[in-house]
Amino acid sequence: MTMALATITSKGQVTIPKKIRDSLKLRTGDKIEIVITDKMEAVIRPISKTVDELFCKLHKPEQKAFSVEEINNAIQNRMKSKYK
């Protein structure tokens, strides 16, 4: 188990110690979730999205899939009409 102490600033901010960030593989800009348990303990969990989780949100089975050629043609046509 990894443990570390942190201090709360007058603005209520806490810096997560490096060894905790390293253990959780946290990087700048990452999101964390803080959960308070029934025992009044705080659990910090990194919020991460897997490709599979994102796919489920973006996937629309009713939408037609486009080929690379169709996408390239659409981009080419858009660029031609935009920069005539």
Order of alpha helices (4+ residues) and beta strands (2+ residues): alpha-beta-beta-alpha-alpha
